[in-house]
Amino acid sequence: IFHLRSTVLLLHSFPPFSAMSYAIQTNLTVDQQYQGLLERAMISTVTTLSCCVFLCINGTMLFTLRSKLVFCETSRYILLCNLLFADTVQLVQSQVLYLLAAYHIKLTYLVCGVLIMLATLTNVISPLTLVVMSLERYVAVCYPLRHATIITIRNTGLAICVVWTFSSLNVLVRIVLLLFFLFENLQSLQMNDFCSNLALLLGSLSDLYDKAYTCFLFISATVAITSSYIGVLVAARSASTDKASARKTRSTLLLHLVQLGLSLSSALFNPILISLSRIVTRIVFMRIYNVFYVCVIMFPRCLSSLIYGLRDQTIRPVLMYHMCCGLKLLRRS
């Protein structure tokens, strides 16, 4: 009887087992939330710093292309400036969406639609500009005597206008497809998920158009750049062709194919992530997402600056001068 009473008193002196387990689970949940928030803060800081570095490189490159008259009067540098501008806008927009998703900030369909349509516009401009740049290099090697009459400043500006018009038509079609969706079926215009391109593929028609347009764009761009490369390769065997220029042009066209492949990988970014989300845990998925984001989304937007800034003999000294200007000023002071 004494032992029974002692046991009852001991049980009454401690909280029930269910309460203790609830407290332990609550503490674990709080710790996991804290660790998740801390990890998100650290990763978002790293990606933001990387984005700032890439933006500085692109910004310096854009300033370099506008600093001398030779860059403003040469067609390939004008096309490069258009490509860099589109990549820079895409980089800023991608980082904004990344930070909104990282900190669980949900937007309305209207605000998200504006951001996504801007991203769609600039994302299409990049591969189309690469096609025009490849054709310009093809004409320079295969038709050197007619290059000055075909690739003029006026024709270059016209080509850029066609690129922007074609991209704008794609955005217009997407807006029309969104208008066909019955938004009154939604309980609220506030999005239930984070803002992304997939979140705005409302309806099967919109999804079908997105896949068809992406396939058409990148197949056409690949065929155009590959044909230019083959044309340059054939012209290089001719005795009248400048061998050094043809060899450099082949390297440039191959780099354009690499850039196009990276752009295609960014288009396949969301389907790959959807497949991964079904086979890995959420923590592993978020870590893979961050690696993919830096390698597939951010780095290709800075690749053009690195390629032309290091390879082009005309751009490189001017770019190095602007990049090192701050260090020189510090040394003098």
C-alpha positions in Angstrom: 0.0 0.0 0.0 2.9 2.4 0.8 4.5 1.7 -2.5 1.2 2.2 -4.3 0.6 5.6 -2.6 4.2 6.7 -3.5 3.7 5.8 -7.1 0.5 7.7 -7.3 2.1 10.8 -5.6 5.0 10.5 -8.0 2.7 10.4 -11.1 0.8 13.4 -9.7 4.0 15.4 -9.2 4.9 15.3 -12.9 2.8 16.4 -15.9 1.0 13.7 -17.9 3.0 11.8 -20.5 0.9 13.3 -23.4 1.6 16.8 -22.2 5.3 16.1 -22.0 5.4 14.6 -25.5 3.5 17.6 -26.8 6.0 20.0 -25.2 8.9 18.0 -26.7 7.3 18.0 -30.1 6.6 21.7 -29.8 10.2 22.5 -28.9 11.4 20.3 -31.9 9.0 22.1 -34.2 10.3 25.5 -33.0 13.9 24.4 -33.4 13.2 23.1 -36.9 11.4 26.3 -37.9 14.3 28.3 -36.5 16.9 26.2 -38.3 14.8 26.5 -41.5 14.6 30.2 -41.2 18.3 30.5 -40.5 19.2 28.3 -43.4 16.9 30.3 -45.7 18.4 33.6 -44.5 22.0 32.3 -45.1 21.2 30.9 -48.6 19.2 33.9 -49.7 22.1 36.1 -48.5 24.6 34.1 -50.5 22.4 34.1 -53.7 21.8 37.9 -53.3 25.5 38.6 -53.0 26.2 36.4 -56.0 23.4 38.3 -57.9 25.0 41.6 -56.9 28.4 40.5 -58.2 26.9 39.4 -61.5 24.9 42.6 -61.8 28.1 44.6 -61.2 29.8 42.7 -64.0 26.9 43.1 -66.4 26.5 46.8 -65.4 30.2 47.5 -66.0 30.0 45.7 -69.4 27.0 47.7 -70.4 28.7 50.9 -69.4 31.8 49.8 -71.4 29.7 49.3 -74.5 28.3 52.8 -74.2 31.6 54.5 -73.3 33.3 54.5 -76.8 32.0 55.4 -80.2 33.4 52.3 -81.8 31.0 50.1 -79.7 28.0 52.3 -80.6 28.7 52.1 -84.3 29.5 48.4 -84.6 26.6 46.0 -85.2 27.9 43.0 -83.1 28.5 45.3 -80.1 25.0 46.8 -80.4 23.6 43.3 -80.5 25.7 42.3 -77.5 24.4 45.4 -75.6 20.8 44.2 -76.3 21.6 40.7 -75.1 23.2 42.0 -71.9 20.3 44.3 -71.2 17.8 41.4 -71.5 20.0 39.2 -69.3 20.4 41.8 -66.7 16.6 42.5 -66.4 16.1 38.7 -66.3 18.6 38.4 -63.5 17.0 41.1 -61.4 13.5 39.7 -61.9 14.6 36.2 -61.1 16.2 37.3 -57.8 13.1 39.2 -56.8 10.9 36.1 -57.3 13.5 34.0 -55.5 13.5 36.2 -52.4 9.6 36.4 -52.5 9.5 32.6 -52.5 12.3 32.2 -49.9 10.4 34.3 -47.4 7.0 32.9 -48.2 5.6 36.2 -49.6 2.6 35.6 -51.7 1.3 38.1 -54.3 -1.9 38.7 -56.1 -2.4 37.3 -59.6 -2.1 40.8 -61.1 1.3 41.6 -59.6 2.6 38.2 -60.3 1.4 38.4 -63.9 3.3 41.6 -64.5 6.6 40.1 -63.1 6.2 36.8 -65.1 5.3 38.6 -68.3 8.4 40.8 -68.0 10.5 37.6 -67.4 8.9 36.0 -70.4 9.7 39.0 -72.6 13.4 39.1 -71.7 13.8 35.3 -71.6 12.7 35.1 -75.3 14.9 38.0 -76.3 18.1 36.3 -75.3 18.0 33.2 -77.7 16.6 35.4 -80.5 19.5 37.8 -80.1 22.0 34.9 -80.1 20.5 33.9 -83.5 21.0 37.3 -85.0 24.5 37.5 -83.6 25.3 34.1 -85.2 23.9 35.2 -88.5 26.0 38.4 -88.3 29.2 36.3 -87.8 28.2 34.0 -90.6 27.9 37.0 -93.0 31.2 38.4 -91.8 33.1 35.2 -92.7 31.2 33.9 -95.7 30.5 37.2 -97.4 33.2 39.6 -96.1 33.0 41.9 -99.1 29.2 42.4 -98.6 29.3 42.5 -94.8 29.4 46.3 -94.6 26.4 46.7 -96.9 24.3 43.9 -95.3 25.1 44.4 -91.7 24.5 48.1 -91.3 23.4 50.1 -88.2 20.0 50.5 -89.7 19.5 46.8 -90.4 20.8 46.0 -86.9 18.3 48.3 -85.3 15.6 46.8 -87.5 16.6 43.3 -86.4 16.5 44.3 -82.7 13.0 45.7 -83.3 11.9 42.4 -84.9 13.3 40.5 -81.9 11.4 42.7 -79.4 8.2 42.6 -81.5 8.3 38.8 -81.7 8.9 38.6 -77.9 6.1 41.0 -77.2 3.7 39.0 -79.4 4.4 36.0 -77.3 3.6 38.0 -74.1 0.4 39.2 -75.7 -0.7 35.7 -76.6 -0.1 34.6 -73.0 -2.1 37.5 -71.7 -5.0 36.6 -74.0 -4.9 33.0 -72.8 -5.0 34.2 -69.2 -8.1 36.3 -70.0 -9.9 33.1 -71.2 -9.4 31.6 -67.7 -12.4 32.1 -65.5 -11.0 34.0 -62.5 -14.4 34.2 -60.9 -14.0 30.5 -60.1 -11.2 31.5 -57.7 -12.2 32.4 -54.1 -9.7 35.3 -54.1 -7.2 37.0 -56.4 -4.6 36.4 -53.7 -2.3 33.5 -54.9 -2.3 30.3 -52.8 1.2 29.5 -54.0 4.3 31.4 -54.7 4.7 33.5 -57.8 6.2 31.5 -60.7 5.7 30.8 -64.3 4.0 27.5 -63.4 1.5 29.3 -61.2 0.2 31.3 -64.1 -0.2 28.3 -66.5 -4.0 28.4 -65.8 -5.8 26.0 -68.0 -4.7 23.2 -70.3 -4.5 25.6 -73.3 -2.0 27.9 -71.7 0.1 25.0 -70.7 0.0 23.5 -74.2 1.0 26.8 -75.7 3.9 27.3 -73.4 5.4 23.9 -74.2 4.8 24.3 -78.0 6.3 27.8 -78.1 9.3 26.8 -76.1 10.0 23.8 -78.3 9.6 25.8 -81.5 11.8 28.7 -80.3 14.7 26.5 -79.2 14.6 24.1 -82.1 14.5 27.1 -84.6 17.4 28.8 -82.7 19.5 25.6 -82.6 19.0 25.0 -86.4 19.9 28.6 -87.2 23.1 28.6 -85.1 24.1 25.1 -86.2 23.6 26.1 -89.9 25.7 29.2 -89.4 28.4 27.1 -87.8 28.4 24.6 -90.7 28.5 27.5 -93.2 31.5 28.9 -91.5 33.1 25.5 -91.4 32.7 25.1 -95.2 33.8 28.6 -95.9 37.0 28.1 -93.8 38.2 25.5 -96.4 38.2 28.1 -99.1 41.5 29.7 -100.0 40.0 33.2 -100.0 38.8 33.0 -96.4 40.7 34.4 -93.5 41.6 31.3 -91.5 42.1 33.1 -88.2 38.8 35.0 -88.5 37.0 31.7 -89.4 38.5 29.9 -86.5 37.5 32.6 -84.1 34.0 32.7 -85.5 33.6 28.9 -85.1 34.6 29.3 -81.4 32.1 32.1 -81.0 29.3 30.1 -82.6 30.1 27.1 -80.4 29.8 29.4 -77.4 26.5 30.7 -78.7 25.3 27.1 -78.8 26.4 26.6 -75.2 24.5 29.8 -74.2 21.5 28.5 -76.0 21.7 25.2 -74.2 21.9 27.0 -70.9 18.8 29.0 -71.9 17.1 25.8 -72.7 18.1 24.3 -69.4 16.5 27.3 -67.7 13.3 26.7 -69.6 13.4 23.1 -68.4 14.1 24.3 -64.8 10.5 24.0 -63.5 9.7 20.5 -65.0 12.9 19.1 -63.5 12.1 20.6 -60.1 8.6 19.1 -60.3 10.0 15.7 -60.9 12.6 16.1 -58.1 9.9 17.2 -55.6 8.2 13.8 -55.9 11.3 11.7 -55.0 13.2 13.7 -52.4 12.4 15.3 -49.1 11.6 19.0 -48.8 14.9 20.0 -47.2 16.9 18.1 -49.9 14.7 19.6 -52.6 15.3 23.2 -51.4 19.0 22.6 -51.3 19.0 21.2 -54.9 16.8 24.1 -55.9 19.3 26.6 -54.6 22.2 25.0 -56.5 20.1 24.8 -59.7 19.1 28.4 -59.3 22.7 29.7 -59.1 24.0 27.4 -61.9 21.1 27.4 -64.3 19.4 30.7 -63.8 22.0 33.2 -62.5 25.3 32.2 -64.0 24.1 32.0 -67.7 22.9 35.7 -67.4 26.5 36.7 -66.7 28.1 34.4 -69.3 27.9 36.8 -72.2 29.9 39.4 -70.2 32.5 36.9 -69.4 32.8 35.5 -72.9 33.1 38.8 -74.7 34.8 40.6 -71.9 37.7 38.1 -71.9 37.8 37.1 -75.6 37.2 40.3 -77.5 40.5 42.2 -77.9 38.6 45.5 -78.3 36.4 45.2 -75.3 38.9 43.6 -72.8 41.2 46.6 -72.2 38.3 49.0 -71.8 36.4 46.6 -69.5 39.5 46.0 -67.4 40.0 49.7 -67.1 36.5 50.3 -65.8 36.7 47.2 -63.5 39.9 48.4 -61.9 39.1 52.1 -61.9 38.1 52.0 -58.2 41.4 50.2 -57.2 43.5 52.8 -59.1 41.6 55.6 -57.3 42.3 54.0 -53.9 46.0 53.6 -54.7 46.3 57.3 -55.8 44.6 58.5 -52.6 
